[in-house]
Amino acid sequence: MVATLFVNAALLLQEATTSWDLRSMLHSMSTLALIVVFILFVLSIYSFGVMIDRALMYSAARKQSRVFVQQVAVTSAPSPAILLGTISLPNITRTVEVYDQSSSGDSAYVAGYAGTISPTTTALQVPTGTYKLKMANLFVQHVAVTPTRPPEILLGTIGLPNINRTVEVYEQSSSGDSAYVAGYAGTISPTATTLQVPVGTYKLKFANLFVQPVRVESGKTVIAQ
């Protein structure tokens, strides 16, 4: 390209000269020749700019190709298997909330809440792991869920068939201060004379009077007359 510039410049010289250095050639050129040289110079700069732009685009395309190949390699790898199990309470008569064992279990809005089991939906599918079941403020801890078989959760019932007042039920180790403390299992009342609870030992609260201990066994109903 530079050689073309010099050749065209030489052809446009008005007078012959024996000096071929750049300064002498420019002094020997007419106005038209200088215009031509200037145009060729600008085109040369433009050509170099196009070459640099294409080189940068090619470099960027190579980088994008490498990233694409890496992404394809990642997405084409087999996904890890997600193992599921089921927590089942076939004879449940109340609503039970299910939480991951590490969850605070405060409410359905906290992290680790997995769902509910109720009389109309007696099974809940969850990823394998360890869970806890919440009945009011009473937790059944460390329920291990595996893909092979559902965990066995033993339940019993406390019944007061002739009750005409509300009675609060607490786990034996609970302080029993109110329905908001840990270990509160629920209430028995004239409209709901039985309460299903996990097997264990409980106490019944009449105002501030406790009846204890009340032992609940699997599949049985403890009836207080």
C-alpha positions as CSV (number, residue, x, y, z in Angstrom):
1,M,0.0,0.0,0.0
2,V,2.9,2.4,0.8
3,A,4.6,1.4,-2.4
4,T,1.4,2.3,-4.3
5,L,1.5,5.7,-2.7
6,F,5.0,6.4,-3.8
7,V,4.4,5.1,-7.4
8,N,1.3,7.3,-7.8
9,A,3.1,10.2,-6.4
10,A,6.0,9.7,-8.7
11,L,3.7,9.6,-11.8
12,L,2.2,12.9,-10.9
13,L,5.5,14.7,-10.6
14,Q,5.5,17.7,-12.9
15,E,9.3,17.8,-13.2
16,A,11.9,15.1,-13.2
17,T,14.1,15.0,-10.1
18,T,17.0,12.9,-9.1
19,S,16.1,13.0,-5.4
20,W,13.7,10.3,-4.2
21,D,13.5,11.1,-0.5
22,L,10.0,11.8,0.9
23,R,10.5,15.5,1.5
24,S,11.8,16.2,-2.0
25,M,9.0,14.2,-3.5
26,L,6.4,16.2,-1.6
27,H,7.9,19.5,-2.7
28,S,7.9,18.4,-6.3
29,M,4.2,17.5,-6.3
30,S,1.5,19.6,-7.6
31,T,-1.7,20.4,-5.6
32,L,-3.6,17.6,-7.4
33,A,-0.8,15.1,-6.6
34,L,-0.8,16.2,-2.9
35,I,-4.6,15.6,-2.8
36,V,-4.2,12.1,-4.2
37,V,-1.4,11.3,-1.7
38,F,-3.6,12.6,1.1
39,I,-6.5,10.5,0.0
40,L,-4.3,7.4,-0.3
41,F,-2.9,8.1,3.2
42,V,-6.4,8.3,4.7
43,L,-7.4,5.1,3.0
44,S,-4.3,3.4,4.3
45,I,-5.1,4.4,7.9
46,Y,-8.7,3.2,7.4
47,S,-7.4,-0.1,6.1
48,F,-5.2,-0.5,9.2
49,G,-8.2,0.3,11.4
50,V,-10.4,-2.3,9.7
51,M,-7.6,-4.9,10.2
52,I,-7.3,-4.1,13.9
53,D,-11.1,-4.2,14.3
54,R,-11.3,-7.6,12.6
55,A,-8.5,-8.9,14.8
56,L,-10.3,-7.9,17.9
57,M,-13.6,-9.4,16.7
58,Y,-11.8,-12.6,15.9
59,S,-10.2,-12.7,19.4
60,A,-13.6,-12.1,21.1
61,A,-15.2,-14.8,19.0
62,R,-12.6,-17.3,20.1
63,K,-13.2,-16.5,23.7
64,Q,-17.0,-16.9,23.3
65,S,-16.4,-20.2,21.5
66,R,-14.3,-21.5,24.5
67,V,-17.0,-20.4,27.0
68,F,-19.7,-22.1,24.9
69,V,-17.7,-25.4,24.8
70,Q,-17.3,-25.3,28.6
71,Q,-21.0,-24.7,29.1
72,V,-21.9,-27.6,26.8
73,A,-19.5,-29.8,28.7
74,V,-21.2,-28.8,32.0
75,T,-24.7,-29.2,30.8
76,S,-24.1,-32.5,29.1
77,A,-22.8,-34.1,32.3
78,P,-25.5,-36.3,34.0
79,S,-27.4,-34.5,36.8
80,P,-27.1,-36.0,40.3
81,A,-30.0,-38.1,41.3
82,I,-32.6,-36.5,43.7
83,L,-33.7,-39.2,46.1
84,L,-37.3,-38.8,47.5
85,G,-39.1,-40.5,50.3
86,T,-42.5,-40.2,52.0
87,I,-43.7,-39.3,55.5
88,S,-47.0,-41.1,56.0
89,L,-49.6,-40.8,58.8
90,P,-52.5,-43.0,57.5
91,N,-54.7,-42.6,60.6
92,I,-54.0,-38.9,61.4
93,T,-56.9,-36.9,62.7
94,R,-55.3,-33.5,62.9
95,T,-53.0,-31.2,60.8
96,V,-49.2,-31.8,61.2
97,E,-46.5,-29.5,59.9
98,V,-43.3,-30.9,58.5
99,Y,-40.0,-29.2,58.8
100,D,-36.4,-30.0,58.1
101,Q,-34.6,-31.0,61.3
102,S,-32.4,-27.9,61.2
103,S,-35.3,-25.5,60.8
104,S,-36.6,-23.3,63.6
105,G,-40.1,-24.6,62.9
106,D,-41.7,-21.3,63.9
107,S,-44.2,-21.2,61.1
108,A,-44.8,-22.1,57.5
109,Y,-42.9,-19.0,56.4
110,V,-39.5,-20.0,57.8
111,A,-36.7,-21.8,55.9
112,G,-37.0,-25.6,56.0
113,Y,-40.8,-25.8,56.0
114,A,-41.7,-28.9,53.8
115,G,-45.5,-29.0,53.9
116,T,-48.4,-30.4,55.9
117,I,-50.0,-33.8,56.6
118,S,-53.8,-33.8,57.3
119,P,-56.7,-36.1,57.4
120,T,-57.4,-35.4,53.8
121,T,-53.7,-35.7,52.7
122,T,-52.1,-38.3,54.9
123,A,-48.7,-38.6,53.1
124,L,-46.1,-36.0,52.1
125,Q,-43.2,-36.7,49.7
126,V,-40.0,-35.0,50.6
127,P,-36.3,-35.3,49.7
128,T,-34.4,-37.9,51.8
129,G,-33.1,-36.5,55.0
130,T,-34.1,-35.9,58.6
131,Y,-37.2,-34.0,59.6
132,K,-39.4,-33.0,62.5
133,L,-43.2,-33.0,62.8
134,K,-45.0,-30.2,64.5
135,M,-48.3,-30.7,66.3
136,A,-49.3,-27.3,67.8
137,N,-46.0,-26.6,69.7
138,L,-45.0,-30.2,70.2
139,F,-42.3,-31.6,67.9
140,V,-41.6,-35.2,66.9
141,Q,-37.8,-35.0,66.3
142,H,-35.4,-36.8,64.0
143,V,-37.7,-38.4,61.6
144,A,-35.4,-40.1,59.1
145,V,-36.7,-40.3,55.5
146,T,-35.2,-42.8,53.1
147,P,-36.2,-43.9,49.5
148,T,-36.9,-47.4,50.5
149,R,-39.6,-47.2,53.3
150,P,-41.5,-44.5,55.1
151,P,-40.6,-43.8,58.7
152,E,-42.8,-45.3,61.5
153,I,-44.4,-42.6,63.6
154,L,-46.3,-44.0,66.6
155,L,-49.5,-42.1,67.6
156,G,-52.0,-42.5,70.4
157,T,-55.1,-40.6,71.6
158,I,-56.2,-38.8,74.7
159,G,-60.0,-38.8,75.2
160,L,-62.3,-37.0,77.6
161,P,-65.7,-38.0,76.4
162,N,-67.7,-36.2,79.1
163,I,-65.7,-33.0,79.2
164,N,-67.6,-29.7,79.4
165,R,-64.7,-27.3,79.6
166,T,-61.4,-26.7,77.7
167,V,-58.4,-28.7,78.8
168,E,-54.9,-28.0,77.5
169,V,-52.5,-30.9,76.9
170,Y,-48.7,-30.6,77.3
171,E,-45.8,-33.0,77.1
172,Q,-44.7,-34.0,80.6
173,S,-41.4,-32.1,80.4
174,S,-43.1,-28.8,79.2
175,S,-43.5,-25.9,81.6
176,G,-47.1,-25.8,80.7
177,D,-47.3,-22.0,81.1
178,S,-49.3,-21.4,77.9
179,A,-50.1,-22.6,74.4
180,Y,-47.0,-20.7,73.1
181,V,-44.4,-22.7,75.1
182,A,-42.6,-25.8,73.7
183,G,-44.4,-29.0,74.4
184,Y,-47.9,-27.7,74.0
185,A,-49.8,-30.5,72.2
186,G,-53.3,-29.0,71.8
187,T,-56.7,-28.8,73.5
188,I,-59.6,-31.0,74.4
189,S,-63.0,-29.4,74.5
190,P,-66.7,-30.3,74.4
191,T,-66.6,-30.0,70.6
192,A,-63.4,-32.0,70.2
193,T,-63.2,-34.6,73.0
194,T,-60.1,-36.4,71.7
195,L,-56.6,-35.3,70.8
196,Q,-54.2,-37.4,68.8
197,V,-50.6,-37.1,70.0
198,P,-47.3,-39.0,69.6
199,V,-46.7,-41.8,72.1
200,G,-45.2,-40.5,75.3
201,T,-46.1,-39.0,78.7
202,Y,-48.3,-35.9,79.0
203,K,-50.1,-33.7,81.5
204,L,-53.5,-32.2,81.3
205,K,-54.1,-28.6,82.4
206,F,-57.3,-27.4,84.0
207,A,-56.8,-23.7,84.5
208,N,-53.6,-24.0,86.7
209,L,-54.3,-27.5,87.9
210,F,-52.3,-30.3,86.3
211,V,-53.3,-34.0,85.9
212,Q,-50.1,-36.0,85.4
213,P,-48.7,-38.2,84.2
214,V,-50.9,-39.4,81.4
215,R,-49.2,-42.2,79.4
216,V,-50.1,-42.6,75.7
217,E,-49.3,-45.8,73.9
218,S,-49.3,-46.5,70.1
219,G,-52.8,-47.1,68.6
220,K,-54.5,-46.8,71.9
221,T,-56.9,-44.2,73.4
222,V,-56.3,-43.0,77.0
223,I,-59.7,-42.1,78.4
224,A,-60.0,-40.0,81.5
225,Q,-63.5,-40.2,83.0
